[in-house]
Each structure stands twice: as structure tokens, then as C-alpha cells.
Amino acid sequence: MTMTRLSLTGTDGKVFGAVTCDETGGSWRIVAEAEPNFKQTFPTRQDAFYFWYSQFDPMNGHLRN
């Protein structure tokens, strides 16, 4: 069984969102409470995680400007 959900946490351990798998579309997406309109998809879970790591603020879960 493959992992279909990865929690995304901030620097204080608070969960800000998750990387989830859309098995019907074969893609991965970021679901973030602070950015509910974020709709970008990714070909792999690793790509989605690296986008989260590099583009989202670990203090508040929002996209960086």
C-alpha cells in the first residue's frame, strides 16, 4: 500500500495542511488551510513536498510572496 497523505507541519509542529494523492488523476496536490484556493498539482509526492518546503511559510502556512 502506498502512502496517500503526508501531513505538512510548521516550525512549531502545528499541522498546516497535507500532500494528498488524487489516485484517479495520478497526481499529488497540496491541501492547505491557510491557502484554500491553491489548486496546483504535482506529478510526484516529492515534488509537492519540495514545493511546500520552498514556497510556504513555516510560521503561518501561507504562500510566501
CHARMM-style PDB file with segment names, atoms N, HN, CA, C and O in Angstrom:
ATOM      1  N   MET     1       0.846  -1.189   0.000  1.00  0.00      PROA
ATOM      2  CA  MET     1       0.000   0.000   0.000  1.00  0.00      PROA
ATOM      3  C   MET     1       0.883   1.241   0.000  1.00  0.00      PROA
ATOM      4  O   MET     1       1.834   1.334   0.777  1.00  0.00      PROA
ATOM      5  N   THR     2       0.568   2.189  -0.870  1.00  0.00      PROA
ATOM      6  HN  THR     2      -0.204   2.113  -1.501  1.00  0.00      PROA
ATOM      7  CA  THR     2       1.348   3.417  -0.922  1.00  0.00      PROA
ATOM      8  C   THR     2       0.753   4.451   0.018  1.00  0.00      PROA
ATOM      9  O   THR     2      -0.442   4.436   0.313  1.00  0.00      PROA
ATOM     10  N   MET     3       1.596   5.330   0.471  1.00  0.00      PROA
ATOM     11  HN  MET     3       2.567   5.341   0.231  1.00  0.00      PROA
ATOM     12  CA  MET     3       1.143   6.416   1.351  1.00  0.00      PROA
ATOM     13  C   MET     3       0.432   7.459   0.505  1.00  0.00      PROA
ATOM     14  O   MET     3       1.004   7.973  -0.456  1.00  0.00      PROA
ATOM     15  N   THR     4      -0.813   7.777   0.852  1.00  0.00      PROA
ATOM     16  HN  THR     4      -1.278   7.359   1.633  1.00  0.00      PROA
ATOM     17  CA  THR     4      -1.583   8.727   0.052  1.00  0.00      PROA
ATOM     18  C   THR     4      -1.791  10.059   0.755  1.00  0.00      PROA
ATOM     19  O   THR     4      -2.489  10.927   0.229  1.00  0.00      PROA
ATOM     20  N   ARG     5      -1.204  10.240   1.924  1.00  0.00      PROA
ATOM     21  HN  ARG     5      -0.636   9.536   2.350  1.00  0.00      PROA
ATOM     22  CA  ARG     5      -1.341  11.507   2.658  1.00  0.00      PROA
ATOM     23  C   ARG     5      -0.068  11.755   3.476  1.00  0.00      PROA
ATOM     24  O   ARG     5       0.443  10.860   4.149  1.00  0.00      PROA
ATOM     25  N   LEU     6       0.419  12.977   3.397  1.00  0.00      PROA
ATOM     26  HN  LEU     6       0.004  13.703   2.849  1.00  0.00      PROA
ATOM     27  CA  LEU     6       1.594  13.393   4.155  1.00  0.00      PROA
ATOM     28  C   LEU     6       1.259  14.709   4.826  1.00  0.00      PROA
ATOM     29  O   LEU     6       0.996  15.696   4.138  1.00  0.00      PROA
ATOM     30  N   SER     7       1.262  14.753   6.145  1.00  0.00      PROA
ATOM     31  HN  SER     7       1.476  13.952   6.703  1.00  0.00      PROA
ATOM     32  CA  SER     7       0.953  15.986   6.872  1.00  0.00      PROA
ATOM     33  C   SER     7       2.084  16.990   6.712  1.00  0.00      PROA
ATOM     34  O   SER     7       3.261  16.630   6.727  1.00  0.00      PROA
ATOM     35  N   LEU     8       1.707  18.261   6.558  1.00  0.00      PROA
ATOM     36  HN  LEU     8       0.751  18.554   6.546  1.00  0.00      PROA
ATOM     37  CA  LEU     8       2.670  19.355   6.419  1.00  0.00      PROA
ATOM     38  C   LEU     8       2.617  20.198   7.679  1.00  0.00      PROA
ATOM     39  O   LEU     8       1.593  20.808   7.986  1.00  0.00      PROA
ATOM     40  N   THR     9       3.717  20.230   8.402  1.00  0.00      PROA
ATOM     41  HN  THR     9       4.549  19.734   8.153  1.00  0.00      PROA
ATOM     42  CA  THR     9       3.753  20.921   9.677  1.00  0.00      PROA
ATOM     43  C   THR     9       4.666  22.138   9.621  1.00  0.00      PROA
ATOM     44  O   THR     9       5.589  22.210   8.809  1.00  0.00      PROA
ATOM     45  N   GLY    10       4.387  23.082  10.495  1.00  0.00      PROA
ATOM     46  HN  GLY    10       3.637  23.024  11.154  1.00  0.00      PROA
ATOM     47  CA  GLY    10       5.203  24.287  10.610  1.00  0.00      PROA
ATOM     48  C   GLY    10       6.316  24.086  11.612  1.00  0.00      PROA
ATOM     49  O   GLY    10       6.501  22.991  12.142  1.00  0.00      PROA
ATOM     50  N   THR    11       7.056  25.150  11.866  1.00  0.00      PROA
ATOM     51  HN  THR    11       6.906  26.039  11.435  1.00  0.00      PROA
ATOM     52  CA  THR    11       8.201  25.072  12.760  1.00  0.00      PROA
ATOM     53  C   THR    11       7.802  24.748  14.195  1.00  0.00      PROA
ATOM     54  O   THR    11       8.603  24.198  14.950  1.00  0.00      PROA
ATOM     55  N   ASP    12       6.576  25.084  14.578  1.00  0.00      PROA
ATOM     56  HN  ASP    12       5.925  25.531  13.965  1.00  0.00      PROA
ATOM     57  CA  ASP    12       6.132  24.802  15.944  1.00  0.00      PROA
ATOM     58  C   ASP    12       5.394  23.467  16.066  1.00  0.00      PROA
ATOM     59  O   ASP    12       4.866  23.139  17.129  1.00  0.00      PROA
ATOM     60  N   GLY    13       5.361  22.705  14.980  1.00  0.00      PROA
ATOM     61  HN  GLY    13       5.790  22.971  14.117  1.00  0.00      PROA
ATOM     62  CA  GLY    13       4.692  21.408  14.996  1.00  0.00      PROA
ATOM     63  C   GLY    13       3.224  21.449  14.626  1.00  0.00      PROA
ATOM     64  O   GLY    13       2.581  20.402  14.552  1.00  0.00      PROA
ATOM     65  N   LYS    14       2.673  22.641  14.391  1.00  0.00      PROA
ATOM     66  HN  LYS    14       3.195  23.492  14.451  1.00  0.00      PROA
ATOM     67  CA  LYS    14       1.274  22.762  14.000  1.00  0.00      PROA
ATOM     68  C   LYS    14       1.097  22.238  12.578  1.00  0.00      PROA
ATOM     69  O   LYS    14       1.912  22.524  11.701  1.00  0.00      PROA
ATOM     70  N   VAL    15       0.037  21.475  12.353  1.00  0.00      PROA
ATOM     71  HN  VAL    15      -0.625  21.243  13.065  1.00  0.00      PROA
ATOM     72  CA  VAL    15      -0.252  20.958  11.018  1.00  0.00      PROA
ATOM     73  C   VAL    15      -0.978  22.035  10.222  1.00  0.00      PROA
ATOM     74  O   VAL    15      -2.053  22.490  10.614  1.00  0.00      PROA
ATOM     75  N   PHE    16      -0.381  22.440   9.096  1.00  0.00      PROA
ATOM     76  HN  PHE    16       0.492  22.070   8.778  1.00  0.00      PROA
ATOM     77  CA  PHE    16      -0.950  23.477   8.240  1.00  0.00      PROA
ATOM     78  C   PHE    16      -1.658  22.909   7.026  1.00  0.00      PROA
ATOM     79  O   PHE    16      -2.444  23.608   6.387  1.00  0.00      PROA
ATOM     80  N   GLY    17      -1.395  21.665   6.702  1.00  0.00      PROA
ATOM     81  HN  GLY    17      -0.757  21.098   7.221  1.00  0.00      PROA
ATOM     82  CA  GLY    17      -2.015  21.084   5.524  1.00  0.00      PROA
ATOM     83  C   GLY    17      -1.500  19.678   5.292  1.00  0.00      PROA
ATOM     84  O   GLY    17      -0.955  19.033   6.187  1.00  0.00      PROA
ATOM     85  N   ALA    18      -1.691  19.222   4.058  1.00  0.00      PROA
ATOM     86  HN  ALA    18      -2.133  19.746   3.330  1.00  0.00      PROA
ATOM     87  CA  ALA    18      -1.277  17.872   3.704  1.00  0.00      PROA
ATOM     88  C   ALA    18      -0.995  17.791   2.216  1.00  0.00      PROA
ATOM     89  O   ALA    18      -1.517  18.573   1.422  1.00  0.00      PROA
ATOM     90  N   VAL    19      -0.166  16.835   1.860  1.00  0.00      PROA
ATOM     91  HN  VAL    19       0.257  16.200   2.505  1.00  0.00      PROA
ATOM     92  CA  VAL    19       0.005  16.439   0.473  1.00  0.00      PROA
ATOM     93  C   VAL    19      -0.852  15.195   0.318  1.00  0.00      PROA
ATOM     94  O   VAL    19      -0.686  14.222   1.054  1.00  0.00      PROA
ATOM     95  N   THR    20      -1.765  15.227  -0.635  1.00  0.00      PROA
ATOM     96  HN  THR    20      -1.900  16.017  -1.233  1.00  0.00      PROA
ATOM     97  CA  THR    20      -2.664  14.096  -0.840  1.00  0.00      PROA
ATOM     98  C   THR    20      -2.577  13.611  -2.283  1.00  0.00      PROA
ATOM     99  O   THR    20      -2.212  14.360  -3.189  1.00  0.00      PROA
ATOM    100  N   CYS    21      -2.918  12.350  -2.471  1.00  0.00      PROA
ATOM    101  HN  CYS    21      -3.215  11.742  -1.735  1.00  0.00      PROA
ATOM    102  CA  CYS    21      -2.876  11.742  -3.794  1.00  0.00      PROA
ATOM    103  C   CYS    21      -4.266  11.718  -4.401  1.00  0.00      PROA
ATOM    104  O   CYS    21      -5.236  11.306  -3.764  1.00  0.00      PROA
ATOM    105  N   ASP    22      -4.342  12.166  -5.642  1.00  0.00      PROA
ATOM    106  HN  ASP    22      -3.554  12.500  -6.159  1.00  0.00      PROA
ATOM    107  CA  ASP    22      -5.555  12.016  -6.429  1.00  0.00      PROA
ATOM    108  C   ASP    22      -5.337  10.775  -7.284  1.00  0.00      PROA
ATOM    109  O   ASP    22      -4.782  10.854  -8.380  1.00  0.00      PROA
ATOM    110  N   GLU    23      -5.776   9.636  -6.777  1.00  0.00      PROA
ATOM    111  HN  GLU    23      -6.228   9.572  -5.887  1.00  0.00      PROA
ATOM    112  CA  GLU    23      -5.491   8.366  -7.442  1.00  0.00      PROA
ATOM    113  C   GLU    23      -6.151   8.266  -8.810  1.00  0.00      PROA
ATOM    114  O   GLU    23      -5.627   7.585  -9.691  1.00  0.00      PROA
ATOM    115  N   THR    24      -7.271   8.919  -9.008  1.00  0.00      PROA
ATOM    116  HN  THR    24      -7.697   9.473  -8.292  1.00  0.00      PROA
ATOM    117  CA  THR    24      -7.924   8.850 -10.318  1.00  0.00      PROA
ATOM    118  C   THR    24      -7.145   9.642 -11.363  1.00  0.00      PROA
ATOM    119  O   THR    24      -7.095   9.254 -12.530  1.00  0.00      PROA
ATOM    120  N   GLY    25      -6.538  10.750 -10.946  1.00  0.00      PROA
ATOM    121  HN  GLY    25      -6.578  11.065  -9.998  1.00  0.00      PROA
ATOM    122  CA  GLY    25      -5.767  11.571 -11.872  1.00  0.00      PROA
ATOM    123  C   GLY    25      -4.287  11.264 -11.878  1.00  0.00      PROA
ATOM    124  O   GLY    25      -3.555  11.746 -12.743  1.00  0.00      PROA
ATOM    125  N   GLY    26      -3.835  10.467 -10.920  1.00  0.00      PROA
ATOM    126  HN  GLY    26      -4.430  10.076 -10.217  1.00  0.00      PROA
ATOM    127  CA  GLY    26      -2.424  10.127 -10.836  1.00  0.00      PROA
ATOM    128  C   GLY    26      -1.537  11.299 -10.483  1.00  0.00      PROA
ATOM    129  O   GLY    26      -0.370  11.335 -10.871  1.00  0.00      PROA
ATOM    130  N   SER    27      -2.077  12.260  -9.750  1.00  0.00      PROA
ATOM    131  HN  SER    27      -3.026  12.232  -9.434  1.00  0.00      PROA
ATOM    132  CA  SER    27      -1.282  13.429  -9.376  1.00  0.00      PROA
ATOM    133  C   SER    27      -1.373  13.654  -7.877  1.00  0.00      PROA
ATOM    134  O   SER    27      -2.160  13.019  -7.175  1.00  0.00      PROA
ATOM    135  N   TRP    28      -0.548  14.572  -7.410  1.00  0.00      PROA
ATOM    136  HN  TRP    28       0.091  15.088  -7.980  1.00  0.00      PROA
ATOM    137  CA  TRP    28      -0.488  14.932  -5.997  1.00  0.00      PROA
ATOM    138  C   TRP    28      -0.837  16.390  -5.854  1.00  0.00      PROA
ATOM    139  O   TRP    28      -0.544  17.190  -6.742  1.00  0.00      PROA
ATOM    140  N   ARG    29      -1.458  16.748  -4.747  1.00  0.00      PROA
ATOM    141  HN  ARG    29      -1.696  16.097  -4.025  1.00  0.00      PROA
ATOM    142  CA  ARG    29      -1.814  18.148  -4.511  1.00  0.00      PROA
ATOM    143  C   ARG    29      -1.576  18.527  -3.067  1.00  0.00      PROA
ATOM    144  O   ARG    29      -1.539  17.676  -2.178  1.00  0.00      PROA
ATOM    145  N   ILE    30      -1.415  19.821  -2.848  1.00  0.00      PROA
ATOM    146  HN  ILE    30      -1.445  20.513  -3.570  1.00  0.00      PROA
ATOM    147  CA  ILE    30      -1.259  20.367  -1.505  1.00  0.00      PROA
ATOM    148  C   ILE    30      -2.609  20.913  -1.072  1.00  0.00      PROA
ATOM    149  O   ILE    30      -3.213  21.727  -1.771  1.00  0.00      PROA
ATOM    150  N   VAL    31      -3.074  20.467   0.069  1.00  0.00      PROA
ATOM    151  HN  VAL    31      -2.583  19.805   0.637  1.00  0.00      PROA
ATOM    152  CA  VAL    31      -4.296  20.990   0.669  1.00  0.00      PROA
ATOM    153  C   VAL    31      -3.854  21.764   1.901  1.00  0.00      PROA
ATOM    154  O   VAL    31      -3.365  21.177   2.867  1.00  0.00      PROA
ATOM    155  N   ALA    32      -4.027  23.089   1.868  1.00  0.00      PROA
ATOM    156  HN  ALA    32      -4.424  23.566   1.084  1.00  0.00      PROA
ATOM    157  CA  ALA    32      -3.553  23.947   2.955  1.00  0.00      PROA
ATOM    158  C   ALA    32      -4.699  24.802   3.483  1.00  0.00      PROA
ATOM    159  O   ALA    32      -5.371  25.494   2.718  1.00  0.00      PROA
ATOM    160  N   GLU    33      -4.914  24.751   4.778  1.00  0.00      PROA
ATOM    161  HN  GLU    33      -4.368  24.189   5.400  1.00  0.00      PROA
ATOM    162  CA  GLU    33      -5.977  25.530   5.406  1.00  0.00      PROA
ATOM    163  C   GLU    33      -5.808  27.027   5.154  1.00  0.00      PROA
ATOM    164  O   GLU    33      -6.787  27.730   4.905  1.00  0.00      PROA
ATOM    165  N   ALA    34      -4.582  27.511   5.218  1.00  0.00      PROA
ATOM    166  HN  ALA    34      -3.786  26.940   5.421  1.00  0.00      PROA
ATOM    167  CA  ALA    34      -4.314  28.939   5.048  1.00  0.00      PROA
ATOM    168  C   ALA    34      -4.410  29.391   3.590  1.00  0.00      PROA
ATOM    169  O   ALA    34      -4.516  30.589   3.326  1.00  0.00      PROA
ATOM    170  N   GLU    35      -4.374  28.458   2.647  1.00  0.00      PROA
ATOM    171  HN  GLU    35      -4.288  27.485   2.861  1.00  0.00      PROA
ATOM    172  CA  GLU    35      -4.442  28.776   1.214  1.00  0.00      PROA
ATOM    173  C   GLU    35      -5.483  27.870   0.538  1.00  0.00      PROA
ATOM    174  O   GLU    35      -5.123  27.013  -0.269  1.00  0.00      PROA
ATOM    175  N   PRO    36      -6.774  28.056   0.865  1.00  0.00      PROA
ATOM    176  CA  PRO    36      -7.802  27.144   0.346  1.00  0.00      PROA
ATOM    177  C   PRO    36      -7.977  27.187  -1.177  1.00  0.00      PROA
ATOM    178  O   PRO    36      -8.526  26.246  -1.750  1.00  0.00      PROA
ATOM    179  N   ASN    37      -7.532  28.242  -1.837  1.00  0.00      PROA
ATOM    180  HN  ASN    37      -7.087  29.006  -1.372  1.00  0.00      PROA
ATOM    181  CA  ASN    37      -7.675  28.351  -3.290  1.00  0.00      PROA
ATOM    182  C   ASN    37      -6.474  27.818  -4.060  1.00  0.00      PROA
ATOM    183  O   ASN    37      -6.440  27.910  -5.287  1.00  0.00      PROA
ATOM    184  N   PHE    38      -5.498  27.268  -3.366  1.00  0.00      PROA
ATOM    185  HN  PHE    38      -5.525  27.194  -2.370  1.00  0.00      PROA
ATOM    186  CA  PHE    38      -4.309  26.727  -4.025  1.00  0.00      PROA
ATOM    187  C   PHE    38      -4.700  25.424  -4.723  1.00  0.00      PROA
ATOM    188  O   PHE    38      -5.118  24.470  -4.066  1.00  0.00      PROA
ATOM    189  N   LYS    39      -4.570  25.377  -6.042  1.00  0.00      PROA
ATOM    190  HN  LYS    39      -4.231  26.151  -6.576  1.00  0.00      PROA
ATOM    191  CA  LYS    39      -5.052  24.233  -6.821  1.00  0.00      PROA
ATOM    192  C   LYS    39      -3.979  23.537  -7.656  1.00  0.00      PROA
ATOM    193  O   LYS    39      -4.310  22.635  -8.426  1.00  0.00      PROA
ATOM    194  N   GLN    40      -2.728  23.914  -7.536  1.00  0.00      PROA
ATOM    195  HN  GLN    40      -2.459  24.647  -6.911  1.00  0.00      PROA
ATOM    196  CA  GLN    40      -1.679  23.331  -8.361  1.00  0.00      PROA
ATOM    197  C   GLN    40      -1.515  21.849  -8.057  1.00  0.00      PROA
ATOM    198  O   GLN    40      -1.613  21.438  -6.900  1.00  0.00      PROA
ATOM    199  N   THR    41      -1.265  21.040  -9.090  1.00  0.00      PROA
ATOM    200  HN  THR    41      -1.185  21.374 -10.029  1.00  0.00      PROA
ATOM    201  CA  THR    41      -0.996  19.616  -8.910  1.00  0.00      PROA
ATOM    202  C   THR    41       0.453  19.326  -9.262  1.00  0.00      PROA
ATOM    203  O   THR    41       1.116  20.123  -9.927  1.00  0.00      PROA
ATOM    204  N   PHE    42       0.932  18.181  -8.810  1.00  0.00      PROA
ATOM    205  HN  PHE    42       0.393  17.534  -8.270  1.00  0.00      PROA
ATOM    206  CA  PHE    42       2.326  17.789  -8.978  1.00  0.00      PROA
ATOM    207  C   PHE    42       2.398  16.337  -9.434  1.00  0.00      PROA
ATOM    208  O   PHE    42       1.535  15.537  -9.072  1.00  0.00      PROA
ATOM    209  N   PRO    43       3.407  15.982 -10.219  1.00  0.00      PROA
ATOM    210  CA  PRO    43       3.493  14.601 -10.709  1.00  0.00      PROA
ATOM    211  C   PRO    43       3.895  13.586  -9.635  1.00  0.00      PROA
ATOM    212  O   PRO    43       3.558  12.407  -9.743  1.00  0.00      PROA
ATOM    213  N   THR    44       4.611  14.036  -8.602  1.00  0.00      PROA
ATOM    214  HN  THR    44       4.884  14.994  -8.514  1.00  0.00      PROA
ATOM    215  CA  THR    44       5.039  13.114  -7.542  1.00  0.00      PROA
ATOM    216  C   THR    44       4.812  13.748  -6.172  1.00  0.00      PROA
ATOM    217  O   THR    44       4.687  14.966  -6.041  1.00  0.00      PROA
ATOM    218  N   ARG    45       4.765  12.894  -5.165  1.00  0.00      PROA
ATOM    219  HN  ARG    45       4.866  11.905  -5.271  1.00  0.00      PROA
ATOM    220  CA  ARG    45       4.629  13.376  -3.784  1.00  0.00      PROA
ATOM    221  C   ARG    45       5.843  14.212  -3.404  1.00  0.00      PROA
ATOM    222  O   ARG    45       5.714  15.221  -2.711  1.00  0.00      PROA
ATOM    223  N   GLN    46       7.016  13.795  -3.854  1.00  0.00      PROA
ATOM    224  HN  GLN    46       7.121  12.975  -4.417  1.00  0.00      PROA
ATOM    225  CA  GLN    46       8.247  14.522  -3.551  1.00  0.00      PROA
ATOM    226  C   GLN    46       8.216  15.928  -4.146  1.00  0.00      PROA
ATOM    227  O   GLN    46       8.636  16.881  -3.490  1.00  0.00      PROA
ATOM    228  N   ASP    47       7.728  16.069  -5.372  1.00  0.00      PROA
ATOM    229  HN  ASP    47       7.387  15.295  -5.905  1.00  0.00      PROA
ATOM    230  CA  ASP    47       7.620  17.401  -5.983  1.00  0.00      PROA
ATOM    231  C   ASP    47       6.700  18.301  -5.167  1.00  0.00      PROA
ATOM    232  O   ASP    47       7.012  19.470  -4.943  1.00  0.00      PROA
ATOM    233  N   ALA    48       5.570  17.762  -4.723  1.00  0.00      PROA
ATOM    234  HN  ALA    48       5.316  16.812  -4.905  1.00  0.00      PROA
ATOM    235  CA  ALA    48       4.635  18.547  -3.914  1.00  0.00      PROA
ATOM    236  C   ALA    48       5.270  18.955  -2.589  1.00  0.00      PROA
ATOM    237  O   ALA    48       5.130  20.099  -2.157  1.00  0.00      PROA
ATOM    238  N   PHE    49       5.971  18.016  -1.940  1.00  0.00      PROA
ATOM    239  HN  PHE    49       6.085  17.086  -2.291  1.00  0.00      PROA
ATOM    240  CA  PHE    49       6.611  18.333  -0.672  1.00  0.00      PROA
ATOM    241  C   PHE    49       7.672  19.422  -0.846  1.00  0.00      PROA
ATOM    242  O   PHE    49       7.722  20.362  -0.053  1.00  0.00      PROA
ATOM    243  N   TYR    50       8.511  19.310  -1.865  1.00  0.00      PROA
ATOM    244  HN  TYR    50       8.470  18.546  -2.510  1.00  0.00      PROA
ATOM    245  CA  TYR    50       9.549  20.317  -2.080  1.00  0.00      PROA
ATOM    246  C   TYR    50       8.949  21.680  -2.387  1.00  0.00      PROA
ATOM    247  O   TYR    50       9.504  22.703  -1.988  1.00  0.00      PROA
ATOM    248  N   PHE    51       7.801  21.709  -3.104  1.00  0.00      PROA
ATOM    249  HN  PHE    51       7.350  20.878  -3.428  1.00  0.00      PROA
ATOM    250  CA  PHE    51       7.137  22.983  -3.342  1.00  0.00      PROA
ATOM    251  C   PHE    51       6.671  23.575  -2.015  1.00  0.00      PROA
ATOM    252  O   PHE    51       6.877  24.760  -1.752  1.00  0.00      PROA
ATOM    253  N   TRP    52       6.046  22.749  -1.181  1.00  0.00      PROA
ATOM    254  HN  TRP    52       5.879  21.786  -1.394  1.00  0.00      PROA
ATOM    255  CA  TRP    52       5.613  23.207   0.148  1.00  0.00      PROA
ATOM    256  C   TRP    52       6.807  23.765   0.919  1.00  0.00      PROA
ATOM    257  O   TRP    52       6.747  24.868   1.462  1.00  0.00      PROA
ATOM    258  N   TYR    53       7.878  23.000   0.958  1.00  0.00      PROA
ATOM    259  HN  TYR    53       7.927  22.104   0.516  1.00  0.00      PROA
ATOM    260  CA  TYR    53       9.065  23.366   1.730  1.00  0.00      PROA
ATOM    261  C   TYR    53       9.669  24.685   1.246  1.00  0.00      PROA
ATOM    262  O   TYR    53      10.143  25.480   2.058  1.00  0.00      PROA
ATOM    263  N   SER    54       9.658  24.919  -0.045  1.00  0.00      PROA
ATOM    264  HN  SER    54       9.274  24.273  -0.704  1.00  0.00      PROA
ATOM    265  CA  SER    54      10.325  26.110  -0.581  1.00  0.00      PROA
ATOM    266  C   SER    54       9.397  27.315  -0.755  1.00  0.00      PROA
ATOM    267  O   SER    54       9.879  28.446  -0.796  1.00  0.00      PROA
ATOM    268  N   GLN    55       8.086  27.108  -0.859  1.00  0.00      PROA
ATOM    269  HN  GLN    55       7.694  26.188  -0.825  1.00  0.00      PROA
ATOM    270  CA  GLN    55       7.192  28.207  -1.187  1.00  0.00      PROA
ATOM    271  C   GLN    55       6.199  28.602  -0.095  1.00  0.00      PROA
ATOM    272  O   GLN    55       5.569  29.656  -0.191  1.00  0.00      PROA
ATOM    273  N   PHE    56       6.052  27.785   0.927  1.00  0.00      PROA
ATOM    274  HN  PHE    56       6.563  26.929   1.004  1.00  0.00      PROA
ATOM    275  CA  PHE    56       5.119  28.105   2.011  1.00  0.00      PROA
ATOM    276  C   PHE    56       5.890  28.531   3.260  1.00  0.00      PROA
ATOM    277  O   PHE    56       6.964  27.999   3.542  1.00  0.00      PROA
ATOM    278  N   ASP    57       5.346  29.479   3.997  1.00  0.00      PROA
ATOM    279  HN  ASP    57       4.474  29.910   3.768  1.00  0.00      PROA
ATOM    280  CA  ASP    57       5.973  29.995   5.209  1.00  0.00      PROA
ATOM    281  C   ASP    57       5.748  29.007   6.357  1.00  0.00      PROA
ATOM    282  O   ASP    57       4.600  28.691   6.671  1.00  0.00      PROA
ATOM    283  N   PRO    58       6.808  28.517   6.984  1.00  0.00      PROA
ATOM    284  CA  PRO    58       6.654  27.541   8.078  1.00  0.00      PROA
ATOM    285  C   PRO    58       6.108  28.131   9.369  1.00  0.00      PROA
ATOM    286  O   PRO    58       5.808  27.392  10.308  1.00  0.00      PROA
ATOM    287  N   MET    59       5.977  29.455   9.429  1.00  0.00      PROA
ATOM    288  HN  MET    59       6.221  30.054   8.666  1.00  0.00      PROA
ATOM    289  CA  MET    59       5.436  30.093  10.628  1.00  0.00      PROA
ATOM    290  C   MET    59       3.914  30.209  10.601  1.00  0.00      PROA
ATOM    291  O   MET    59       3.269  30.214  11.649  1.00  0.00      PROA
ATOM    292  N   ASN    60       3.328  30.306   9.372  1.00  0.00      PROA
ATOM    293  HN  ASN    60       3.852  30.303   8.520  1.00  0.00      PROA
ATOM    294  CA  ASN    60       1.882  30.531   9.310  1.00  0.00      PROA
ATOM    295  C   ASN    60       1.163  29.692   8.251  1.00  0.00      PROA
ATOM    296  O   ASN    60      -0.066  29.713   8.191  1.00  0.00      PROA
ATOM    297  N   GLY    61       1.889  28.969   7.430  1.00  0.00      PROA
ATOM    298  HN  GLY    61       2.888  28.952   7.479  1.00  0.00      PROA
ATOM    299  CA  GLY    61       1.275  28.107   6.422  1.00  0.00      PROA
ATOM    300  C   GLY    61       0.801  28.807   5.172  1.00  0.00      PROA
ATOM    301  O   GLY    61       0.137  28.188   4.340  1.00  0.00      PROA
ATOM    302  N   HSD    62       1.126  30.100   5.009  1.00  0.00      PROA
ATOM    303  HN  HSD    62       1.665  30.603   5.685  1.00  0.00      PROA
ATOM    304  CA  HSD    62       0.730  30.849   3.816  1.00  0.00      PROA
ATOM    305  C   HSD    62       1.827  30.772   2.761  1.00  0.00      PROA
ATOM    306  O   HSD    62       2.997  30.553   3.078  1.00  0.00      PROA
ATOM    307  N   LEU    63       1.433  30.957   1.505  1.00  0.00      PROA
ATOM    308  HN  LEU    63       0.483  31.136   1.248  1.00  0.00      PROA
ATOM    309  CA  LEU    63       2.421  31.071   0.446  1.00  0.00      PROA
ATOM    310  C   LEU    63       3.297  32.285   0.701  1.00  0.00      PROA
ATOM    311  O   LEU    63       2.815  33.325   1.150  1.00  0.00      PROA
ATOM    312  N   ARG    64       4.573  32.153   0.417  1.00  0.00      PROA
ATOM    313  HN  ARG    64       4.965  31.308   0.052  1.00  0.00      PROA
ATOM    314  CA  ARG    64       5.475  33.304   0.530  1.00  0.00      PROA
ATOM    315  C   ARG    64       5.253  34.217  -0.650  1.00  0.00      PROA
ATOM    316  O   ARG    64       4.852  33.766  -1.724  1.00  0.00      PROA
ATOM    317  N   ASN    65       5.508  35.487  -0.463  1.00  0.00      PROA
ATOM    318  HN  ASN    65       5.833  35.853   0.409  1.00  0.00      PROA
ATOM    319  CA  ASN    65       5.370  36.454  -1.570  1.00  0.00      PROA
ATOM    320  C   ASN    65       6.577  36.447  -2.449  1.00  0.00      PROA
ATOM    321  OT1 ASN    65       6.634  37.195  -3.425  1.00  0.00      PROA
TER     322      ASN     65
END
